[in-house]
Amino acid sequence: MSAPVKKNDRLTVYIEDLTHDGNGVAKVDGYPLFIQGALPSETAEIHVVKTLKNYGFAKVVEILEPSSDRVDAPCEYFKQCGGCQLQHLSYEGQLKWKENMVRNVMQRIGKIAAPVLPVKGMEEPWHYRNKAQIPFSSNEAGQAIAGFYKTKSHSIVDMERCLIQTGEADAILADLKKELAAIGIRPYNEQTHEGMLRHVVIRKARATGEVMVVVVTKKKKFLQKEAAVATIQKLVPNVTSIMQNVNSDKTNVIFGDETVNLWGKDVIIDTIGDVRFEISARSFYQVNPEQTEVLYKQALDYANLQGDERVIDAYCGIGTISLFLAQKAKAVMGVEIVPQAIEDAKRNAALNGFTNTYFEAGPAEEVIPRWYKEGKEADVLVVDPPRKGCDEALLKTILEQRPKRVVYVSCNPATLARDLRILEDGGYKTQEIQPVDMFPHSTHVEVVTELTLKE
């Protein structure tokens, strides 16, 4: 059966929903069209640009009846850059859409009936990122450019500012773009694999003000190394750490395996709530510190700790959630497959004087069953998996070991809903689902869920 529309058709459609990447969704005789720039509840004239067997793509010609939540995107790069998808939707509209999206996913994928609470958003949803990671390249004239990638491409939009980064980071990067080129460091070309400077990463600790600058280079040895350090020191007066990461692979992954100290400390220190953390060049650390505290406090609330519980934190990373839990638990055991992250977690526990924590590197689905065999049982289990959700073997472990309470922190509502269905079928009850807006103006949403074991 052929599609009811064809390429270059012009149609008037009603927009029903948004996709996970921010495109409007309209249906023509049940056939979905994904429409860049359209918002739910709008009527639009569209131009069909591509049709496939089960769906097609279109662009807006004219918005005939705009949504009451439509606003003018304040960023001049919004239509080119792929960093934000929802700047044309009011912040109230974004929160409303994210709440409805989580609720719909829970019902459609997981048949989960638990209440989905209103999204916890930000009072000031701009300039929230504590990390800027900017690719460098050169234009046709050979001049250095730096910015973000165009949507679904590796073509860089040369940018002077980003409204979700700090103004300080914008100023630093604008100056570095000029100064590093002036001392002869050639930007990297992804097509030819020539040039030296691939990325500049700036991390700033909100609580201490310490700044780390990481230059990602194609080779470890480069002649301008000392000049680069002097330039960064001049442009970033509060810099406390200058690091170099070496990535010689033909890849779009930012970091390579080797990181070396060029000047200053290896880490910067930040605080979430009352807990201090050492952050290295490659540490995973949430980029929105204000909302991270909201997220972790919600996880702590759902853990419902009274002081005598043993807690297991699967996917513990550098110990961020573990140490929040350790403030109120009798003991916290964290497991993480990345050995370096476990070393960071141990250091962070020592930094805060916690003596009730234990961290071990390995696959959670293997380590946790062994802990139980050794008598290290948990009253509460916390999981914060990657986007793909929990490993099937870990879910099986949870159902076999049956901790009284499970707190699930998720960055992907779809895999969360799938996993909740498995846990509910295995004897758990989903009590409450709390979305948290960690990334305003994007389609992403974090979700914290409380589950308890049925009697």
N, C-alpha and C positions, 0 to 999 in steps of 0.2 A: 504494500500500500504506500503510495507516494505522499509526501508532505502536502498539507492543504495550502501552503504558501511556497513561493519560489523566490530566488535571488532577485533583488531590485524591485520587488513589490513594495508599494506604499500603502500602509494600512492605518486605520484608527483603532487603537486598542485601549483596554483598561488594565492598569498595572495591579496585580494581585499581591505580590510579595517581593522580597529581595533574596538573592542567592547569597551563599557564604562569602563571595567575593564582591558583593555590593551591586550587582546588576539587577535591574527590575525584571520581574517575571510576568509575562502576559500569555494567555492561551488562546489559540485560534482553532476551534473545533477540537479541543483537547491537546493540541500540539503546542508545547512550550517554546516561547521565544525569550531569549535572554537579552536585555536591552540596557546598554551602558547609559548611565545618567538618569534613568527613570526611577521614580519612587512609588511605593505602594499608595493606592487610592487615587492615582493620577490617570487622566485620559491624555493620550499622546498620539500624535501622528509619527509613524516610524518608517524607516527604510530598512528592508531586509537585506543583510549583507552576506549571509551564509546559511545554507540549510543542510542538515544531516538527516538521517533516517528518523531519529526520535526527538530531535530538538533543533532549533536554529538560533541565529544571532541577528540583532538589529541595532540600529542607532536611532536616536531621537532626532526627528526633523523639527518638531515643535511641540511644546507642552501646551495642550489645549485647556486642560483643567488641572492646575497645580495642586499638590498636597498642601494642606494648611501648615505642615511641618517643613516645607521647603524653604531654604535660606540661600543667600549668596555665599558660596565658599570663600572664606577670607584669604586663602592661600593662592598666590598667583600661579603656582605650579600644579594646582590640584588636578587639572584635566590631563596633565602629562605624567606626573609622578605616581608610582604605584604604592607609596607608603601609606596613604590614607584613602579610604573608600567612601566615607560618609560625611564629608564636610558640608555637603549640600543638604543635609538633613539636620534639623535643629537638635541640640543636645538632648532636650526632653524627648524628641522623637526617636533619637538613637536608643535611649534607655528603654523606651516603650517597646521598640522593635526587638531589642535584645531579650527582654523579658518574654515577649510573645514567642520569639524564636526558640528559646529554651523550653518553654511550656509545650510548644508544638512538637519539638523533637522528642521530648520525654514521652508524649502520648503516642506519636507515630511509630517511633523505633522501639521504645521499651515498654509501651503500655503501662507507664508509671503514673500512678494517681496521686502521689504526694504533692503537697502545695509547693508551687514555685513562687518565691517572694519577689517583690520589686527589686530591680537591680540597684546595688549600692554604687552610686556614681560619685563624681568629683564636684566640689564647689567651683573650682577653676580648672576646666579640662584642657588647658593649653600649657605648653612648655614643661611637660611633666617628665620627660625622659632624662635619666641620669647617665645614659650612655649614647654617644653618637658614633656610628661606624660608617665611614664615608669612603666609597670607592673613588680612586683617582684614575684619570686617563688623560688623553690629549685630543684636541679637536683637529680638523683637517689642516689648520694652520700651524699645528704643532704646539699650541698653547695648552697649558695645564687646565683641566677641568675637574670638578669634584661635585658630587651631589648624590642623587638617588637614581635607581633604575626606573625607566619608563615601565608602565604596566606590561607584564608578561614579556619582558625583553631584557637584554643586557646592554642596552643603549643608555648612557648616563645623561640625565638632565642636569645641566650645570646650574647650580643653585647658590644663592647668596644667603638664604635663611630658610629655616624650617620651623613651623609654628608649634610643633610638638617637642622640639629640642629647646634647650635653654638658649637665650640670647648670647650668653657667654660662649657656648659651643659654636654658635654661628660665627661670632667674631673671630674666634681662634682659627677655625677652619678657613675662613676667607683670607686671613693673614698667612696661614701656612701654605695655602695654594700658591700665593705669590712668592713667598720667601724661599720655600723649598725648591721651586723651579729656578729661582734666581741663583741659588748656590749649585745648580747643575744636577739635581736629582731628577731623572727623567721619569715621568709617570708611566705606568705599565699599560701595555696594549694587549687586551685579551685575545684579539684575533691573531696578532703576529707573535705573541709571547715575548715581546721585547720591552725594554724599560725596566725600572727598578721598583718604584713606589706603587704598591697595589692598593692599600687602604691606610687610613689614619683612624684610630679608635681613641675616643676621649671618654674616660669614666670619671665622674665626680661623685664623691661621697656627700650626701646631703647634710649629714649630722656634723661632720668634721671639716668639710670644705676641701679636703685633700683631692688632688687631681692626678690621674694617671694618663699619660699619652703613650699609645702603642703605635709604632710605625710598622706596617706589614710590608716586607720587601721580598723580591724574588730571590735574592742571594743574601747570604750572611755577611759577606765582605763587600763594603762599598766605600769609595774614597771620601765621600762627604759625611761620614758618620759623625765626626767631631763637630763639624759645622752644623749638622742637623740638630745635635744636642744643644748647642749654643743658641740656635734659632728658636727652638722650642722653649728654652729657659727664658729667652727674651720676650717671647709672645705670650707665655703662660706664667705670670708671676707667682701663682700659688701652686705650681706643679711640684709634686713630691716624688714622682716616679716616671721615668722615661724608659720604656721597654721596646725591644725589637722582636717581632715575630717573623720567622722565615717560612715562606710558602713558595716553593719552586715548582709546584705541580700545575699542570694545565687544568684548572678547575675554577669554579665560581665560589667554592668554599672560602671563607675569609681567612681562617687561621691555618697555618701549618703546624707541624709537631714540635718545632724547636722555638723556644722563647729565651731571649737573653736580656740581661739588665744592661742598659746603656748608661744610666745615671740614677741615683737616688735609691729608694726602697723598692722591694719586689712587689709590695702590696700597698693598697690604701685601706683605711679602716672606716667603716660606716656603722650606723646603729639603726636597728629596727626595734621600736619600742624600747625596752631596757637591755636588749641583747646586742653585743658588738660583733662585727664580722670583718675578717680579713678578706679582701677581694683581690685576686691576682688577675693577670691579663686575660686569662681564658676561663676564669670562674664563671659558672652560671649564677647570675644574680639578677633578680627581677629589676626591670628598667623603670618601674614607676614606684618609687619608695613610699609615697603617701598611701597608695592603694594596696601595696604589699602588706603594710601594717594592718589595714582593714581585712585583707584576705586571711592573714595568719591569726588574727584575733578571732575571726569567725571559725577557723579550724579548731582553735583552742576552746572556744565556746562549745562547739559540737562534741569535742572530746569529753567534756563534762568531768574534768579531773577533780578528785577530792583529796588527793595527796598520797594515796596508797596504791595507785595503779601502776602496772608495768605496761609500757607502750612500745610498739614496734612501728618504725617509720620506714616503709618501703620506698625506694627511689628517693633517698634522703639528700642526695646532692652534697653540698658543702655544709649541710646541717642546719639550714635556715629554719625549717619548721620544727626539726628535732629539738633545737635549743629553746624555741618558744614553748614547746610541750614540757621540756625539762624543768621549767620554772615552777610547775605545779604537779608533776608526776613523781612517783617514787623512783622510777628508772625508765630510761628511754634507750632503745637499741635501734640504730640506723643501719640500713644496708643499701649499697649503691654499687653498680657494676663498674664505675670508673674509679680506679685506684687513687688517682690524684685528688678527686673530689673527697674521698674518704680521709686522706691526709689533711685536706683543708678543714674537714669537719672536726677532726681531732684537735687541730690547732685552735679552731674557733671555740670549742668546748673549754680548752685550757685558758684561752683568752678571757673567758667569762667566769672562770673558777668553778665550772660544773664538774662534780665528781660522780654524778648519777647517770652518765651517758656511756655508751659503748658503740663503736662503729666498726663495720667489717665490709670489705670489698667482696663483691661476688653477685651472681644472679639471685634476686630476691626469692624466686621460686625454688631455688636449691638451698639457700642459706636459712630461710625461715623454718622449713620443716626440720632441719637439723637442730636449730635452736630449740624447737619444741621437744625433740627427742632428748635433748640435754636438760630439759626441765625449765627452759627459759620461755615460759608461756606469756602471752600478752592478754590484758583485759581490753585494750584498745589498739586497733591497727589503723594506721594512717597511710594512705597511698596518694602519691602525686605523680602519676605516670606521664610519659610523653604523649603526643597527639594521638598515637595509635591505640592508647588505652592500656589497660592492664594485660600483662601476659596471661594467656589461658591457664598456664600452669600455676600462676600466682592466685588466680581466682579459685582454682581447684584447692589450693593450699588453704585459702581463707575458709572455704566451705568445710574442709576437713578439720581445721583447728578451731573454728567457731569462736573467735573473740566476741565478747559481749557487744562491742560497739566498733563500727567502722566509719572513719571519716575519709571521704573521697574528694580530693581536690583535682579538678579537671580543667584542661585548656581546650577541650573539644567536646561539646555537648552531645554529639552523635555517638562517639565511642563511650561516653559516660552512660548514655541511655542503654546502650547494648549491654554494658557490664552490670548496670543496676538490675536489668532483667534477669541476668544469670544469678546474681546474689539474692534477689527476691525469690526466685524459683528454688534456691538452695536453703531458704529458711530465714532470710533477713527481711526487715521492713524498712522501706525508705521513709524517714520521718519528715524531712524538710530539705528543700533545695534553694540555695542562696546564690544567685549570680552576683559577680563583682566586676565592675568595669575597669579593667586594668589598662586598656588601650583605647581611650576615647578617640572617636573619629575613624576607627577601623571597625571591621565586622567581628573582631575577636571578642570573646567574653570568657572570663574564668568562672567556674562554678564550684561551690563547696556544698557537699551533701552529707547528711547525717543518716546513718543506718544503725538499727539495733537488732539484735538477735531475738527472734520470736520465742516466746516461752514454749 
